[in-house]
Amino acid sequence: LLGAALAMILFWIKHNEPVFLWLDVMSITVQPLIFFTAFGLLLSPIGLTTEALGGPTTLPWGVMVDAVDLPFANVPVHPLFFYTSAMAFITLLVLLYLRRWAPRYVGRLFAVMMVLYSGLWFIHYLVRWHVPNTLFGLDLFLFNQVLYLVIAMVCGVYIVRKRRLAQKKKLQHFSDL
């Protein structure tokens, strides 16, 4: 997935396409894919693995799993795929709402998506019971959360600086007239 994204970005740069415009388009179009994939895995017995289930819960959407490899059986647990599906749906609605100001602020839909998915990883971190492998000595859930926030901040700073530079050039052009 990361290789495909990098290949697309390199293609856009090579063909002089606006990268942030395409990232905004992808931010909206990928949400139904994420929603249906996560929801399908939630409904499938294959998707209910130890990594996809959170800790015990009393919430009404808890999922009962009768599995041998879980430390708890016949107890409702947090369905992490449900949270992923819900976040994809919420993100789609937010991005569609914000789309009306996207032509003036190209790239911000992508940054908003990154911030929302950072929140999703934080929710997963709070409700999980299984501790995944670490990456660079950090918990994988926290690493993803920080990574998404850093990507959003870098994109946001780049977009704001680019916009300010364009406005400065426009003002300078008018002052030269």
ZAMARGU-4260 file (C-alpha; in steps of 0.2 Angstrom, whole numbers, plus 5000, padded with zeros to 4 digits):
<rodrens>
0) 5000/5000/5000 | 5014/5012/5004 | 5023/5007/4988 | 5008/5011/4978 | 5005/5028/4986
5) 5023/5032/4983 | 5022/5026/4965 | 5007/5037/4962 | 5015/5052/4970 | 5030/5050/4959
10) 5019/5048/4944 | 5010/5064/4948 | 5026/5074/4951 | 5034/5067/4934 | 5018/5072/4924
15) 5017/5089/4933 | 5000/5085/4942 | 4995/5094/4958 | 4999/5081/4971 | 4988/5088/4985
20) 4973/5089/4973 | 4975/5071/4970 | 4977/5067/4988 | 4961/5076/4992 | 4952/5066/4979
25) 4959/5050/4986 | 4955/5055/5003 | 4936/5055/4998 | 4936/5040/4987 | 4945/5028/4998
30) 4933/5030/5013 | 4919/5018/5005 | 4933/5005/5002 | 4939/5006/5020 | 4921/5006/5027
35) 4916/4990/5017 | 4932/4981/5020 | 4932/4984/5039 | 4913/4980/5040 | 4915/4964/5030
40) 4929/4959/5041 | 4919/4963/5056 | 4905/4951/5050 | 4917/4938/5044 | 4924/4925/5057
45) 4941/4927/5048 | 4941/4945/5053 | 4939/4942/5072 | 4956/4938/5077 | 4965/4944/5093
50) 4972/4959/5084 | 4954/4965/5079 | 4946/4963/5096 | 4947/4975/5110 | 4945/4972/5129
55) 4929/4967/5137 | 4915/4980/5137 | 4898/4984/5143 | 4893/4994/5128 | 4879/4988/5117
60) 4889/4985/5102 | 4901/4973/5110 | 4904/4957/5100 | 4903/4940/5108 | 4917/4929/5103
65) 4919/4911/5107 | 4937/4908/5103 | 4950/4897/5112 | 4965/4909/5110 | 4957/4924/5119
70) 4959/4926/5138 | 4940/4929/5140 | 4926/4919/5131 | 4908/4923/5130 | 4911/4941/5135
75) 4907/4956/5125 | 4923/4964/5118 | 4926/4980/5108 | 4925/4977/5089 | 4940/4987/5082
80) 4933/4984/5064 | 4917/4992/5069 | 4926/5008/5075 | 4936/5008/5059 | 4920/5007/5049
85) 4912/5020/5059 | 4927/5032/5057 | 4927/5029/5038 | 4909/5034/5037 | 4912/5049/5048
90) 4927/5054/5039 | 4918/5053/5022 | 4904/5064/5029 | 4916/5077/5036 | 4926/5077/5020
95) 4911/5079/5009 | 4905/5093/5020 | 4922/5102/5019 | 4924/5099/5000 | 4916/5115/4996
100) 4931/5125/5003 | 4943/5112/4996 | 4946/5121/4979 | 4953/5136/4988 | 4963/5126/5000
105) 4970/5111/4990 | 4977/5097/5001 | 4968/5101/5017 | 4955/5087/5015 | 4970/5075/5015
110) 4977/5083/5031 | 4959/5082/5040 | 4958/5064/5035 | 4975/5061/5043 | 4970/5069/5059
115) 4954/5059/5060 | 4963/5043/5057 | 4976/5048/5071 | 4961/5049/5082 | 4955/5031/5077
120) 4972/5024/5081 | 4971/5032/5098 | 4954/5024/5101 | 4961/5008/5096 | 4975/5010/5108
125) 4963/5014/5123 | 4952/4999/5120 | 4963/4985/5114 | 4968/4971/5125 | 4981/4963/5113
130) 4998/4972/5113 | 5005/4970/5096 | 5024/4970/5091 | 5033/4986/5093 | 5041/4997/5079
135) 5056/5006/5083 | 5053/5003/5102 | 5036/5011/5101 | 5019/5003/5103 | 5012/5000/5085
140) 4995/5009/5089 | 5004/5025/5096 | 5017/5024/5082 | 5003/5025/5069 | 4994/5039/5079
145) 5010/5050/5079 | 5014/5046/5061 | 4997/5052/5055 | 4998/5067/5065 | 5016/5071/5059
150) 5010/5069/5041 | 4995/5080/5044 | 5006/5094/5052 | 5019/5093/5038 | 5005/5094/5025
155) 4997/5108/5034 | 5013/5118/5035 | 5017/5115/5017 | 5000/5120/5011 | 4999/5136/5022
160) 5016/5142/5016 | 5013/5138/4998 | 4996/5148/4999 | 5005/5163/5008 | 5019/5163/4995
165) 5006/5164/4981 | 4996/5178/4990 | 5013/5187/4992 | 5017/5185/4974 | 4999/5191/4969
170) 5001/5207/4980 | 5018/5210/4973 | 5011/5209/4955 | 4997/5221/4959 | 5009/5233/4967
175) 5021/5233/4952 | 5006/5239/4941
</rodrens>
